[in-house]
Amino acid sequence: MVVLFIVAFGFGRGLRITADWFLATWAPTSKPKHSLRHPTCALHHSVLDKELLEGLLVALMDFSTMYRRLGTYSTALCGIWKLLTAGLFLDSVEMRWVVAGALIICALASPIFAIAYASTVIVFYSAAEYFKMTSRELKRLEDISRLPIFPPPRRIIYAYGILDAFNTRYHSAVDANAEVLFATVGASRWLSLRMEFL
């Protein structure tokens, strides 16, 4: 089902790109014949916006009063959440097709952009893979350096009289962990700097 949605969005985006290209290429560029066309369109637009917004607010109030009468807010929230997640998934698929369509149009308009896209994708992929490998290693080092930070019970430290030695070891362990955390933040900033450069 998901594949069907993705293919349908891709097909729809392809049709829209073709229609936009056809209209841009073959449509005449004539000016409107009536001087009242623009104000009339603006009036219709404002009326349509007003009716849509009022209808949406009324529908939302009807929905919430119905569930208020039933007293099942959790059911309402569950239903809303299901609608939102399905909508967000479909919106994300549609947005990816919109971006792909824009990239295709730019590449068709100027083939130099296609070369720039390819080189940008290669650089982005190699930087992301390097960051993943480094980030994984830094996370492992952080976990290892965090292990000695947890102190034994206070009675043991006082019983053996090793408070000064424990404090020294504890502070060195915290410093080692802070160094690894600083390296992790530095690696994250390194990647974001490269992505901003791209």
C-alpha positions as CSV (number, residue, x, y, z in Angstrom):
1,M,0.0,0.0,0.0
2,V,2.8,2.4,0.9
3,V,4.6,1.6,-2.4
4,L,1.3,2.4,-4.2
5,F,1.0,5.8,-2.5
6,I,4.6,6.6,-3.4
7,V,4.2,5.6,-7.0
8,A,0.9,7.6,-7.2
9,F,2.5,10.7,-5.8
10,G,5.4,10.3,-8.2
11,F,3.0,9.9,-11.2
12,G,1.0,12.9,-10.1
13,R,4.1,15.0,-9.6
14,G,5.3,14.0,-13.1
15,L,1.9,15.0,-14.6
16,R,2.0,18.3,-12.8
17,I,5.6,19.0,-14.0
18,T,4.6,18.1,-17.6
19,A,1.5,20.4,-17.4
20,D,3.5,23.3,-16.0
21,W,6.2,22.9,-18.7
22,F,3.5,22.7,-21.4
23,L,1.8,25.8,-20.1
24,A,5.0,27.7,-19.8
25,T,6.1,26.8,-23.3
26,W,2.9,27.1,-25.3
27,A,0.6,29.4,-23.4
28,P,0.2,32.9,-24.9
29,T,1.4,35.7,-22.7
30,S,-1.6,38.1,-23.2
31,K,-2.8,40.6,-20.7
32,P,-6.3,40.3,-19.2
33,K,-9.0,41.9,-21.4
34,H,-11.1,43.2,-18.6
35,S,-9.9,45.8,-16.1
36,L,-12.2,44.3,-13.4
37,R,-10.6,40.9,-13.5
38,H,-8.0,41.4,-10.8
39,P,-10.3,43.0,-8.2
40,T,-13.0,40.4,-8.9
41,C,-10.4,37.6,-8.3
42,A,-9.3,39.3,-5.1
43,L,-12.9,39.5,-3.9
44,H,-13.6,35.9,-4.7
45,H,-10.4,34.8,-3.0
46,S,-11.2,36.7,0.2
47,V,-14.8,35.3,0.3
48,L,-13.4,31.7,-0.3
49,D,-10.8,32.1,2.4
50,K,-13.4,33.4,4.9
51,E,-15.8,30.6,4.2
52,L,-13.1,27.9,4.4
53,L,-11.7,29.2,7.7
54,E,-15.2,29.6,9.3
55,G,-16.1,26.1,8.1
56,L,-12.9,24.7,9.5
57,L,-13.5,26.4,12.9
58,V,-17.1,25.3,13.1
59,A,-16.2,21.7,12.2
60,L,-13.5,21.7,14.9
61,M,-16.0,23.0,17.5
62,D,-18.6,20.4,16.5
63,F,-16.0,17.7,16.7
64,S,-14.9,18.8,20.2
65,T,-18.4,19.2,21.6
66,M,-19.5,15.8,20.3
67,Y,-16.6,14.3,22.2
68,R,-17.2,16.5,25.2
69,R,-20.7,15.1,25.5
70,L,-19.4,11.6,25.3
71,G,-16.6,12.2,27.7
72,T,-14.1,10.2,25.7
73,Y,-11.2,12.6,25.2
74,S,-8.7,9.8,24.9
75,T,-10.6,8.4,22.0
76,A,-10.8,11.8,20.4
77,L,-7.0,12.3,20.8
78,C,-6.3,8.9,19.4
79,G,-8.4,9.5,16.4
80,I,-6.8,12.9,15.8
81,W,-3.4,11.4,16.2
82,K,-4.1,8.7,13.7
83,L,-5.3,11.3,11.2
84,L,-2.3,13.5,11.8
85,T,0.3,10.7,11.5
86,A,-1.3,9.5,8.2
87,G,-1.4,13.0,7.0
88,L,2.2,13.7,8.0
89,F,3.4,10.6,6.2
90,L,1.5,11.5,3.0
91,D,2.7,15.1,3.3
92,S,6.3,13.9,3.7
93,V,6.0,11.7,0.6
94,E,4.4,14.5,-1.4
95,M,7.1,17.0,-0.3
96,R,9.9,14.6,-1.4
97,W,8.3,14.3,-4.8
98,V,8.0,18.1,-5.0
99,V,11.7,18.5,-4.2
100,A,12.6,15.8,-6.7
101,G,10.4,17.5,-9.3
102,A,12.0,20.9,-8.7
103,L,15.5,19.3,-9.0
104,I,14.4,17.6,-12.3
105,I,13.0,20.9,-13.7
106,C,16.2,22.7,-12.8
107,A,18.3,20.0,-14.3
108,L,16.3,20.1,-17.5
109,A,16.4,23.9,-17.7
110,S,20.2,23.9,-17.1
111,P,22.2,20.7,-17.4
112,I,25.0,22.2,-15.4
113,F,22.8,21.9,-12.3
114,A,22.7,18.2,-12.8
115,I,26.5,18.0,-12.5
116,A,26.3,20.2,-9.4
117,Y,23.6,17.9,-7.9
118,A,25.7,14.8,-8.5
119,S,28.8,16.3,-6.9
120,T,26.8,17.7,-4.0
121,V,25.2,14.3,-3.3
122,I,28.6,12.5,-3.4
123,V,30.2,15.0,-1.0
124,F,27.1,14.9,1.3
125,Y,27.1,11.1,1.4
126,S,30.8,10.8,2.0
127,A,30.7,13.4,4.8
128,A,27.7,11.7,6.4
129,E,29.3,8.3,6.3
130,Y,32.5,9.6,7.9
131,F,30.4,11.3,10.6
132,K,28.5,8.2,11.3
133,M,31.6,6.2,11.7
134,T,33.3,8.8,13.9
135,S,30.1,9.4,15.9
136,R,29.8,5.7,16.7
137,E,33.3,5.5,17.9
138,L,33.0,8.7,20.0
139,K,29.8,7.3,21.6
140,R,31.6,4.1,22.5
141,L,34.5,6.1,24.0
142,E,32.0,8.3,26.0
143,D,30.4,5.2,27.4
144,I,33.8,3.7,28.4
145,S,34.9,7.0,30.0
146,R,31.7,7.4,31.9
147,L,32.1,4.0,33.7
148,P,34.6,5.0,36.4
149,I,32.6,8.1,37.3
150,F,30.0,6.3,39.4
151,P,31.5,6.2,43.0
152,P,31.4,3.3,45.4
153,P,29.5,3.8,48.7
154,R,30.8,6.5,51.0
155,R,31.4,4.1,53.8
156,I,34.0,2.2,51.9
157,I,35.9,5.4,51.0
158,Y,36.0,6.6,54.6
159,A,36.8,3.1,56.0
160,Y,39.9,2.7,53.9
161,G,41.0,6.3,54.2
162,I,41.3,6.9,50.5
163,L,39.3,10.1,50.2
164,D,42.1,12.1,48.6
165,A,43.1,9.3,46.2
166,F,39.4,8.8,45.3
167,N,38.9,12.5,44.7
168,T,41.9,12.6,42.4
169,R,40.8,9.6,40.4
170,Y,37.2,10.9,40.3
171,H,38.2,14.3,38.9
172,S,40.5,12.7,36.3
173,A,37.6,10.4,35.2
174,V,35.2,13.3,34.9
175,D,37.9,15.3,32.9
176,A,38.4,12.3,30.5
177,N,34.6,12.1,30.0
178,A,34.4,15.8,29.3
179,E,37.1,15.5,26.7
180,V,35.2,12.9,24.9
181,L,32.0,14.9,25.1
182,F,33.8,17.9,23.7
183,A,35.1,15.8,20.8
184,T,31.5,14.6,20.2
185,V,30.3,18.2,20.1
186,G,33.2,19.1,17.8
187,A,32.4,16.3,15.4
188,S,28.8,17.4,15.3
189,R,29.8,21.0,14.5
190,W,32.2,19.7,11.9
191,L,29.4,18.0,10.1
192,S,27.0,21.0,10.3
193,L,29.8,23.3,9.0
194,R,30.2,21.0,6.0
195,M,26.5,20.8,5.4
196,E,26.2,24.6,5.6
197,F,29.0,25.0,3.1
198,L,27.2,22.7,0.7
